[in-house]
Amino acid sequence: PMSIVDYVVVHELVHLKEKNHTQKFWEIMGTVLADYEKRKEWLKVNGNYFEI
């Protein structure tokens, strides 16, 4: 789903500002994607169905 693609792209872009998954990292994620936790959970449940 495009919403998950958006999550992954934003996640990687936030790493340009905050290298680790600190509280600040997740605060930035929340300012860009208010529902990032829902998307993160979807990826946790469904991510193993994807191959690179």
PDBQT receptor file of N, H, CA, C and O in Angstrom, charges set to zero:
ATOM      1  N   PRO A   1       0.834  -1.216   0.000  1.00  0.00    +0.000 N 
ATOM      2  CA  PRO A   1       0.000   0.000   0.000  1.00  0.00    +0.000 C 
ATOM      3  C   PRO A   1       0.870   1.268   0.000  1.00  0.00    +0.000 C 
ATOM      4  O   PRO A   1       1.939   1.306   0.609  1.00  0.00    +0.000 OA
ATOM      5  N   MET A   2       0.393   2.279  -0.684  1.00  0.00    +0.000 N 
ATOM      6  H   MET A   2      -0.475   2.248  -1.179  1.00  0.00    +0.000 HD
ATOM      7  CA  MET A   2       1.146   3.528  -0.767  1.00  0.00    +0.000 C 
ATOM      8  C   MET A   2       1.356   4.169   0.606  1.00  0.00    +0.000 C 
ATOM      9  O   MET A   2       2.364   4.842   0.823  1.00  0.00    +0.000 OA
ATOM     10  N   SER A   3       0.430   3.971   1.521  1.00  0.00    +0.000 N 
ATOM     11  H   SER A   3      -0.388   3.425   1.345  1.00  0.00    +0.000 HD
ATOM     12  CA  SER A   3       0.614   4.549   2.857  1.00  0.00    +0.000 C 
ATOM     13  C   SER A   3       1.834   3.952   3.551  1.00  0.00    +0.000 C 
ATOM     14  O   SER A   3       2.493   4.628   4.340  1.00  0.00    +0.000 OA
ATOM     15  N   ILE A   4       2.133   2.696   3.263  1.00  0.00    +0.000 N 
ATOM     16  H   ILE A   4       1.597   2.146   2.623  1.00  0.00    +0.000 HD
ATOM     17  CA  ILE A   4       3.298   2.035   3.853  1.00  0.00    +0.000 C 
ATOM     18  C   ILE A   4       4.571   2.489   3.138  1.00  0.00    +0.000 C 
ATOM     19  O   ILE A   4       5.613   2.662   3.769  1.00  0.00    +0.000 OA
ATOM     20  N   VAL A   5       4.485   2.679   1.833  1.00  0.00    +0.000 N 
ATOM     21  H   VAL A   5       3.639   2.538   1.320  1.00  0.00    +0.000 HD
ATOM     22  CA  VAL A   5       5.626   3.233   1.091  1.00  0.00    +0.000 C 
ATOM     23  C   VAL A   5       5.953   4.620   1.657  1.00  0.00    +0.000 C 
ATOM     24  O   VAL A   5       7.120   4.945   1.872  1.00  0.00    +0.000 OA
ATOM     25  N   ASP A   6       4.933   5.421   1.895  1.00  0.00    +0.000 N 
ATOM     26  H   ASP A   6       3.985   5.157   1.721  1.00  0.00    +0.000 HD
ATOM     27  CA  ASP A   6       5.135   6.743   2.497  1.00  0.00    +0.000 C 
ATOM     28  C   ASP A   6       5.826   6.615   3.850  1.00  0.00    +0.000 C 
ATOM     29  O   ASP A   6       6.758   7.363   4.144  1.00  0.00    +0.000 OA
ATOM     30  N   TYR A   7       5.377   5.676   4.669  1.00  0.00    +0.000 N 
ATOM     31  H   TYR A   7       4.619   5.068   4.430  1.00  0.00    +0.000 HD
ATOM     32  CA  TYR A   7       5.973   5.457   5.989  1.00  0.00    +0.000 C 
ATOM     33  C   TYR A   7       7.461   5.132   5.860  1.00  0.00    +0.000 C 
ATOM     34  O   TYR A   7       8.285   5.712   6.568  1.00  0.00    +0.000 OA
ATOM     35  N   VAL A   8       7.808   4.212   4.966  1.00  0.00    +0.000 N 
ATOM     36  H   VAL A   8       7.139   3.740   4.392  1.00  0.00    +0.000 HD
ATOM     37  CA  VAL A   8       9.201   3.791   4.804  1.00  0.00    +0.000 C 
ATOM     38  C   VAL A   8      10.062   4.962   4.321  1.00  0.00    +0.000 C 
ATOM     39  O   VAL A   8      11.171   5.162   4.817  1.00  0.00    +0.000 OA
ATOM     40  N   VAL A   9       9.562   5.724   3.370  1.00  0.00    +0.000 N 
ATOM     41  H   VAL A   9       8.661   5.562   2.968  1.00  0.00    +0.000 HD
ATOM     42  CA  VAL A   9      10.316   6.872   2.853  1.00  0.00    +0.000 C 
ATOM     43  C   VAL A   9      10.523   7.911   3.953  1.00  0.00    +0.000 C 
ATOM     44  O   VAL A   9      11.639   8.393   4.151  1.00  0.00    +0.000 OA
ATOM     45  N   VAL A  10       9.465   8.253   4.659  1.00  0.00    +0.000 N 
ATOM     46  H   VAL A  10       8.559   7.861   4.498  1.00  0.00    +0.000 HD
ATOM     47  CA  VAL A  10       9.584   9.236   5.738  1.00  0.00    +0.000 C 
ATOM     48  C   VAL A  10      10.533   8.720   6.810  1.00  0.00    +0.000 C 
ATOM     49  O   VAL A  10      11.371   9.472   7.307  1.00  0.00    +0.000 OA
ATOM     50  N   HIS A  11      10.413   7.460   7.167  1.00  0.00    +0.000 N 
ATOM     51  H   HIS A  11       9.732   6.849   6.763  1.00  0.00    +0.000 HD
ATOM     52  CA  HIS A  11      11.281   6.841   8.168  1.00  0.00    +0.000 C 
ATOM     53  C   HIS A  11      12.754   7.038   7.785  1.00  0.00    +0.000 C 
ATOM     54  O   HIS A  11      13.565   7.455   8.612  1.00  0.00    +0.000 OA
ATOM     55  N   GLU A  12      13.084   6.742   6.552  1.00  0.00    +0.000 N 
ATOM     56  H   GLU A  12      12.425   6.404   5.880  1.00  0.00    +0.000 HD
ATOM     57  CA  GLU A  12      14.474   6.872   6.105  1.00  0.00    +0.000 C 
ATOM     58  C   GLU A  12      14.908   8.334   6.039  1.00  0.00    +0.000 C 
ATOM     59  O   GLU A  12      16.055   8.650   6.356  1.00  0.00    +0.000 OA
ATOM     60  N   LEU A  13      14.025   9.214   5.640  1.00  0.00    +0.000 N 
ATOM     61  H   LEU A  13      13.093   8.958   5.383  1.00  0.00    +0.000 HD
ATOM     62  CA  LEU A  13      14.363  10.640   5.619  1.00  0.00    +0.000 C 
ATOM     63  C   LEU A  13      14.597  11.181   7.022  1.00  0.00    +0.000 C 
ATOM     64  O   LEU A  13      15.488  12.007   7.223  1.00  0.00    +0.000 OA
ATOM     65  N   VAL A  14      13.821  10.733   7.985  1.00  0.00    +0.000 N 
ATOM     66  H   VAL A  14      13.098  10.062   7.822  1.00  0.00    +0.000 HD
ATOM     67  CA  VAL A  14      14.020  11.172   9.369  1.00  0.00    +0.000 C 
ATOM     68  C   VAL A  14      15.394  10.732   9.867  1.00  0.00    +0.000 C 
ATOM     69  O   VAL A  14      16.007  11.423  10.681  1.00  0.00    +0.000 OA
ATOM     70  N   HIS A  15      15.879   9.598   9.388  1.00  0.00    +0.000 N 
ATOM     71  H   HIS A  15      15.382   9.037   8.727  1.00  0.00    +0.000 HD
ATOM     72  CA  HIS A  15      17.222   9.153   9.775  1.00  0.00    +0.000 C 
ATOM     73  C   HIS A  15      18.310  10.134   9.328  1.00  0.00    +0.000 C 
ATOM     74  O   HIS A  15      19.410  10.115   9.881  1.00  0.00    +0.000 OA
ATOM     75  N   LEU A  16      18.033  10.971   8.362  1.00  0.00    +0.000 N 
ATOM     76  H   LEU A  16      17.139  10.986   7.913  1.00  0.00    +0.000 HD
ATOM     77  CA  LEU A  16      19.005  11.991   7.974  1.00  0.00    +0.000 C 
ATOM     78  C   LEU A  16      19.199  13.027   9.079  1.00  0.00    +0.000 C 
ATOM     79  O   LEU A  16      20.260  13.643   9.181  1.00  0.00    +0.000 OA
ATOM     80  N   LYS A  17      18.177  13.214   9.900  1.00  0.00    +0.000 N 
ATOM     81  H   LYS A  17      17.315  12.713   9.818  1.00  0.00    +0.000 HD
ATOM     82  CA  LYS A  17      18.253  14.157  11.021  1.00  0.00    +0.000 C 
ATOM     83  C   LYS A  17      18.576  13.464  12.336  1.00  0.00    +0.000 C 
ATOM     84  O   LYS A  17      19.298  14.012  13.169  1.00  0.00    +0.000 OA
ATOM     85  N   GLU A  18      18.055  12.283  12.522  1.00  0.00    +0.000 N 
ATOM     86  H   GLU A  18      17.469  11.837  11.845  1.00  0.00    +0.000 HD
ATOM     87  CA  GLU A  18      18.197  11.556  13.790  1.00  0.00    +0.000 C 
ATOM     88  C   GLU A  18      18.599  10.124  13.445  1.00  0.00    +0.000 C 
ATOM     89  O   GLU A  18      17.787   9.348  12.942  1.00  0.00    +0.000 OA
ATOM     90  N   LYS A  19      19.854   9.782  13.719  1.00  0.00    +0.000 N 
ATOM     91  H   LYS A  19      20.514  10.413  14.128  1.00  0.00    +0.000 HD
ATOM     92  CA  LYS A  19      20.412   8.502  13.263  1.00  0.00    +0.000 C 
ATOM     93  C   LYS A  19      19.760   7.283  13.915  1.00  0.00    +0.000 C 
ATOM     94  O   LYS A  19      19.570   6.257  13.262  1.00  0.00    +0.000 OA
ATOM     95  N   ASN A  20      19.422   7.391  15.180  1.00  0.00    +0.000 N 
ATOM     96  H   ASN A  20      19.576   8.224  15.711  1.00  0.00    +0.000 HD
ATOM     97  CA  ASN A  20      18.876   6.245  15.914  1.00  0.00    +0.000 C 
ATOM     98  C   ASN A  20      17.394   6.433  16.206  1.00  0.00    +0.000 C 
ATOM     99  O   ASN A  20      16.844   7.521  16.035  1.00  0.00    +0.000 OA
ATOM    100  N   HIS A  21      16.763   5.362  16.645  1.00  0.00    +0.000 N 
ATOM    101  H   HIS A  21      17.210   4.479  16.784  1.00  0.00    +0.000 HD
ATOM    102  CA  HIS A  21      15.332   5.401  16.960  1.00  0.00    +0.000 C 
ATOM    103  C   HIS A  21      15.116   5.938  18.379  1.00  0.00    +0.000 C 
ATOM    104  O   HIS A  21      14.635   5.236  19.268  1.00  0.00    +0.000 OA
ATOM    105  N   THR A  22      15.481   7.181  18.552  1.00  0.00    +0.000 N 
ATOM    106  H   THR A  22      15.872   7.752  17.830  1.00  0.00    +0.000 HD
ATOM    107  CA  THR A  22      15.331   7.840  19.842  1.00  0.00    +0.000 C 
ATOM    108  C   THR A  22      13.917   8.407  19.969  1.00  0.00    +0.000 C 
ATOM    109  O   THR A  22      13.122   8.358  19.030  1.00  0.00    +0.000 OA
ATOM    110  N   GLN A  23      13.630   8.937  21.136  1.00  0.00    +0.000 N 
ATOM    111  H   GLN A  23      14.275   8.977  21.898  1.00  0.00    +0.000 HD
ATOM    112  CA  GLN A  23      12.336   9.592  21.328  1.00  0.00    +0.000 C 
ATOM    113  C   GLN A  23      12.188  10.747  20.338  1.00  0.00    +0.000 C 
ATOM    114  O   GLN A  23      11.109  10.960  19.784  1.00  0.00    +0.000 OA
ATOM    115  N   LYS A  24      13.262  11.482  20.119  1.00  0.00    +0.000 N 
ATOM    116  H   LYS A  24      14.138  11.308  20.569  1.00  0.00    +0.000 HD
ATOM    117  CA  LYS A  24      13.234  12.598  19.156  1.00  0.00    +0.000 C 
ATOM    118  C   LYS A  24      12.891  12.091  17.752  1.00  0.00    +0.000 C 
ATOM    119  O   LYS A  24      12.127  12.732  17.031  1.00  0.00    +0.000 OA
ATOM    120  N   PHE A  25      13.457  10.939  17.363  1.00  0.00    +0.000 N 
ATOM    121  H   PHE A  25      14.078  10.418  17.949  1.00  0.00    +0.000 HD
ATOM    122  CA  PHE A  25      13.165  10.342  16.062  1.00  0.00    +0.000 C 
ATOM    123  C   PHE A  25      11.662  10.147  15.905  1.00  0.00    +0.000 C 
ATOM    124  O   PHE A  25      11.075  10.564  14.906  1.00  0.00    +0.000 OA
ATOM    125  N   TRP A  26      11.040   9.508  16.900  1.00  0.00    +0.000 N 
ATOM    126  H   TRP A  26      11.517   9.169  17.712  1.00  0.00    +0.000 HD
ATOM    127  CA  TRP A  26       9.606   9.205  16.809  1.00  0.00    +0.000 C 
ATOM    128  C   TRP A  26       8.752  10.464  16.904  1.00  0.00    +0.000 C 
ATOM    129  O   TRP A  26       7.657  10.511  16.342  1.00  0.00    +0.000 OA
ATOM    130  N   GLU A  27       9.239  11.483  17.607  1.00  0.00    +0.000 N 
ATOM    131  H   GLU A  27      10.128  11.445  18.063  1.00  0.00    +0.000 HD
ATOM    132  CA  GLU A  27       8.528  12.765  17.630  1.00  0.00    +0.000 C 
ATOM    133  C   GLU A  27       8.503  13.387  16.237  1.00  0.00    +0.000 C 
ATOM    134  O   GLU A  27       7.478  13.910  15.801  1.00  0.00    +0.000 OA
ATOM    135  N   ILE A  28       9.635  13.326  15.545  1.00  0.00    +0.000 N 
ATOM    136  H   ILE A  28      10.468  12.900  15.900  1.00  0.00    +0.000 HD
ATOM    137  CA  ILE A  28       9.689  13.858  14.180  1.00  0.00    +0.000 C 
ATOM    138  C   ILE A  28       8.754  13.059  13.278  1.00  0.00    +0.000 C 
ATOM    139  O   ILE A  28       8.009  13.630  12.482  1.00  0.00    +0.000 OA
ATOM    140  N   MET A  29       8.799  11.736  13.409  1.00  0.00    +0.000 N 
ATOM    141  H   MET A  29       9.404  11.272  14.056  1.00  0.00    +0.000 HD
ATOM    142  CA  MET A  29       7.890  10.894  12.619  1.00  0.00    +0.000 C 
ATOM    143  C   MET A  29       6.447  11.334  12.838  1.00  0.00    +0.000 C 
ATOM    144  O   MET A  29       5.679  11.455  11.883  1.00  0.00    +0.000 OA
ATOM    145  N   GLY A  30       6.084  11.570  14.083  1.00  0.00    +0.000 N 
ATOM    146  H   GLY A  30       6.707  11.472  14.858  1.00  0.00    +0.000 HD
ATOM    147  CA  GLY A  30       4.719  11.962  14.418  1.00  0.00    +0.000 C 
ATOM    148  C   GLY A  30       4.311  13.304  13.846  1.00  0.00    +0.000 C 
ATOM    149  O   GLY A  30       3.133  13.528  13.569  1.00  0.00    +0.000 OA
ATOM    150  N   THR A  31       5.269  14.199  13.666  1.00  0.00    +0.000 N 
ATOM    151  H   THR A  31       6.227  14.017  13.891  1.00  0.00    +0.000 HD
ATOM    152  CA  THR A  31       4.925  15.495  13.084  1.00  0.00    +0.000 C 
ATOM    153  C   THR A  31       4.648  15.373  11.592  1.00  0.00    +0.000 C 
ATOM    154  O   THR A  31       3.893  16.165  11.027  1.00  0.00    +0.000 OA
ATOM    155  N   VAL A  32       5.263  14.377  10.957  1.00  0.00    +0.000 N 
ATOM    156  H   VAL A  32       5.875  13.734  11.416  1.00  0.00    +0.000 HD
ATOM    157  CA  VAL A  32       5.070  14.182   9.515  1.00  0.00    +0.000 C 
ATOM    158  C   VAL A  32       3.905  13.239   9.238  1.00  0.00    +0.000 C 
ATOM    159  O   VAL A  32       3.075  13.498   8.366  1.00  0.00    +0.000 OA
ATOM    160  N   LEU A  33       3.854  12.142   9.991  1.00  0.00    +0.000 N 
ATOM    161  H   LEU A  33       4.529  11.931  10.699  1.00  0.00    +0.000 HD
ATOM    162  CA  LEU A  33       2.793  11.135   9.824  1.00  0.00    +0.000 C 
ATOM    163  C   LEU A  33       2.132  10.899  11.181  1.00  0.00    +0.000 C 
ATOM    164  O   LEU A  33       2.646  10.151  12.012  1.00  0.00    +0.000 OA
ATOM    165  N   ALA A  34       1.003  11.537  11.390  1.00  0.00    +0.000 N 
ATOM    166  H   ALA A  34       0.584  12.145  10.715  1.00  0.00    +0.000 HD
ATOM    167  CA  ALA A  34       0.336  11.431  12.688  1.00  0.00    +0.000 C 
ATOM    168  C   ALA A  34      -0.024   9.991  13.044  1.00  0.00    +0.000 C 
ATOM    169  O   ALA A  34      -0.075   9.637  14.222  1.00  0.00    +0.000 OA
ATOM    170  N   ASP A  35      -0.274   9.164  12.037  1.00  0.00    +0.000 N 
ATOM    171  H   ASP A  35      -0.233   9.451  11.080  1.00  0.00    +0.000 HD
ATOM    172  CA  ASP A  35      -0.660   7.769  12.293  1.00  0.00    +0.000 C 
ATOM    173  C   ASP A  35       0.495   6.790  12.049  1.00  0.00    +0.000 C 
ATOM    174  O   ASP A  35       0.270   5.638  11.679  1.00  0.00    +0.000 OA
ATOM    175  N   TYR A  36       1.727   7.255  12.257  1.00  0.00    +0.000 N 
ATOM    176  H   TYR A  36       1.909   8.191  12.557  1.00  0.00    +0.000 HD
ATOM    177  CA  TYR A  36       2.879   6.395  11.970  1.00  0.00    +0.000 C 
ATOM    178  C   TYR A  36       2.847   5.098  12.769  1.00  0.00    +0.000 C 
ATOM    179  O   TYR A  36       3.314   4.070  12.277  1.00  0.00    +0.000 OA
ATOM    180  N   GLU A  37       2.311   5.116  13.985  1.00  0.00    +0.000 N 
ATOM    181  H   GLU A  37       1.931   5.951  14.384  1.00  0.00    +0.000 HD
ATOM    182  CA  GLU A  37       2.276   3.894  14.804  1.00  0.00    +0.000 C 
ATOM    183  C   GLU A  37       1.414   2.814  14.145  1.00  0.00    +0.000 C 
ATOM    184  O   GLU A  37       1.765   1.634  14.170  1.00  0.00    +0.000 OA
ATOM    185  N   LYS A  38       0.301   3.216  13.564  1.00  0.00    +0.000 N 
ATOM    186  H   LYS A  38       0.016   4.174  13.544  1.00  0.00    +0.000 HD
ATOM    187  CA  LYS A  38      -0.569   2.272  12.858  1.00  0.00    +0.000 C 
ATOM    188  C   LYS A  38       0.156   1.689  11.648  1.00  0.00    +0.000 C 
ATOM    189  O   LYS A  38       0.082   0.487  11.392  1.00  0.00    +0.000 OA
ATOM    190  N   ARG A  39       0.843   2.531  10.919  1.00  0.00    +0.000 N 
ATOM    191  H   ARG A  39       0.903   3.508  11.126  1.00  0.00    +0.000 HD
ATOM    192  CA  ARG A  39       1.583   2.069   9.740  1.00  0.00    +0.000 C 
ATOM    193  C   ARG A  39       2.751   1.170  10.147  1.00  0.00    +0.000 C 
ATOM    194  O   ARG A  39       3.031   0.168   9.489  1.00  0.00    +0.000 OA
ATOM    195  N   LYS A  40       3.418   1.533  11.222  1.00  0.00    +0.000 N 
ATOM    196  H   LYS A  40       3.190   2.347  11.756  1.00  0.00    +0.000 HD
ATOM    197  CA  LYS A  40       4.532   0.724  11.739  1.00  0.00    +0.000 C 
ATOM    198  C   LYS A  40       4.035  -0.667  12.123  1.00  0.00    +0.000 C 
ATOM    199  O   LYS A  40       4.689  -1.668  11.828  1.00  0.00    +0.000 OA
ATOM    200  N   GLU A  41       2.896  -0.726  12.771  1.00  0.00    +0.000 N 
ATOM    201  H   GLU A  41       2.365   0.086  13.011  1.00  0.00    +0.000 HD
ATOM    202  CA  GLU A  41       2.311  -2.014  13.168  1.00  0.00    +0.000 C 
ATOM    203  C   GLU A  41       1.923  -2.833  11.943  1.00  0.00    +0.000 C 
ATOM    204  O   GLU A  41       2.153  -4.042  11.914  1.00  0.00    +0.000 OA
ATOM    205  N   TRP A  42       1.343  -2.201  10.937  1.00  0.00    +0.000 N 
ATOM    206  H   TRP A  42       1.156  -1.218  10.960  1.00  0.00    +0.000 HD
ATOM    207  CA  TRP A  42       0.976  -2.915   9.707  1.00  0.00    +0.000 C 
ATOM    208  C   TRP A  42       2.210  -3.557   9.091  1.00  0.00    +0.000 C 
ATOM    209  O   TRP A  42       2.171  -4.711   8.665  1.00  0.00    +0.000 OA
ATOM    210  N   LEU A  43       3.305  -2.803   9.047  1.00  0.00    +0.000 N 
ATOM    211  H   LEU A  43       3.336  -1.865   9.393  1.00  0.00    +0.000 HD
ATOM    212  CA  LEU A  43       4.542  -3.312   8.461  1.00  0.00    +0.000 C 
ATOM    213  C   LEU A  43       5.113  -4.457   9.293  1.00  0.00    +0.000 C 
ATOM    214  O   LEU A  43       5.652  -5.421   8.750  1.00  0.00    +0.000 OA
ATOM    215  N   LYS A  44       4.991  -4.344  10.602  1.00  0.00    +0.000 N 
ATOM    216  H   LYS A  44       4.553  -3.561  11.043  1.00  0.00    +0.000 HD
ATOM    217  CA  LYS A  44       5.462  -5.415  11.494  1.00  0.00    +0.000 C 
ATOM    218  C   LYS A  44       4.697  -6.711  11.223  1.00  0.00    +0.000 C 
ATOM    219  O   LYS A  44       5.293  -7.788  11.202  1.00  0.00    +0.000 OA
ATOM    220  N   VAL A  45       3.402  -6.615  11.019  1.00  0.00    +0.000 N 
ATOM    221  H   VAL A  45       2.918  -5.740  11.036  1.00  0.00    +0.000 HD
ATOM    222  CA  VAL A  45       2.551  -7.787  10.785  1.00  0.00    +0.000 C 
ATOM    223  C   VAL A  45       2.713  -8.325   9.364  1.00  0.00    +0.000 C 
ATOM    224  O   VAL A  45       2.743  -9.539   9.163  1.00  0.00    +0.000 OA
ATOM    225  N   ASN A  46       2.816  -7.442   8.388  1.00  0.00    +0.000 N 
ATOM    226  H   ASN A  46       2.792  -6.456   8.551  1.00  0.00    +0.000 HD
ATOM    227  CA  ASN A  46       2.780  -7.850   6.978  1.00  0.00    +0.000 C 
ATOM    228  C   ASN A  46       4.114  -7.781   6.237  1.00  0.00    +0.000 C 
ATOM    229  O   ASN A  46       4.213  -8.247   5.102  1.00  0.00    +0.000 OA
ATOM    230  N   GLY A  47       5.120  -7.216   6.854  1.00  0.00    +0.000 N 
ATOM    231  H   GLY A  47       5.039  -6.837   7.776  1.00  0.00    +0.000 HD
ATOM    232  CA  GLY A  47       6.387  -6.997   6.174  1.00  0.00    +0.000 C 
ATOM    233  C   GLY A  47       7.069  -8.255   5.671  1.00  0.00    +0.000 C 
ATOM    234  O   GLY A  47       7.814  -8.211   4.692  1.00  0.00    +0.000 OA
ATOM    235  N   ASN A  48       6.821  -9.369   6.329  1.00  0.00    +0.000 N 
ATOM    236  H   ASN A  48       6.215  -9.405   7.124  1.00  0.00    +0.000 HD
ATOM    237  CA  ASN A  48       7.479 -10.618   5.920  1.00  0.00    +0.000 C 
ATOM    238  C   ASN A  48       6.926 -11.166   4.604  1.00  0.00    +0.000 C 
ATOM    239  O   ASN A  48       7.468 -12.134   4.071  1.00  0.00    +0.000 OA
ATOM    240  N   TYR A  49       5.872 -10.573   4.076  1.00  0.00    +0.000 N 
ATOM    241  H   TYR A  49       5.432  -9.786   4.509  1.00  0.00    +0.000 HD
ATOM    242  CA  TYR A  49       5.312 -11.014   2.795  1.00  0.00    +0.000 C 
ATOM    243  C   TYR A  49       5.998 -10.353   1.596  1.00  0.00    +0.000 C 
ATOM    244  O   TYR A  49       5.701 -10.686   0.448  1.00  0.00    +0.000 OA
ATOM    245  N   PHE A  50       6.909  -9.424   1.861  1.00  0.00    +0.000 N 
ATOM    246  H   PHE A  50       7.150  -9.154   2.794  1.00  0.00    +0.000 HD
ATOM    247  CA  PHE A  50       7.578  -8.686   0.795  1.00  0.00    +0.000 C 
ATOM    248  C   PHE A  50       8.998  -9.185   0.604  1.00  0.00    +0.000 C 
ATOM    249  O   PHE A  50       9.668  -9.573   1.561  1.00  0.00    +0.000 OA
ATOM    250  N   GLU A  51       9.448  -9.171  -0.635  1.00  0.00    +0.000 N 
ATOM    251  H   GLU A  51       8.903  -8.856  -1.412  1.00  0.00    +0.000 HD
ATOM    252  CA  GLU A  51      10.821  -9.543  -0.958  1.00  0.00    +0.000 C 
ATOM    253  C   GLU A  51      11.480  -8.405  -1.716  1.00  0.00    +0.000 C 
ATOM    254  O   GLU A  51      10.819  -7.636  -2.414  1.00  0.00    +0.000 OA
ATOM    255  N   ILE A  52      12.768  -8.314  -1.569  1.00  0.00    +0.000 N 
ATOM    256  H   ILE A  52      13.304  -8.939  -1.002  1.00  0.00    +0.000 HD
ATOM    257  CA  ILE A  52      13.536  -7.311  -2.312  1.00  0.00    +0.000 C 
ATOM    258  C   ILE A  52      14.254  -8.017  -3.443  1.00  0.00    +0.000 C 
ATOM    259  O   ILE A  52      14.970  -7.378  -4.214  1.00  0.00    +0.000 OA
TER     260      ILE A  52
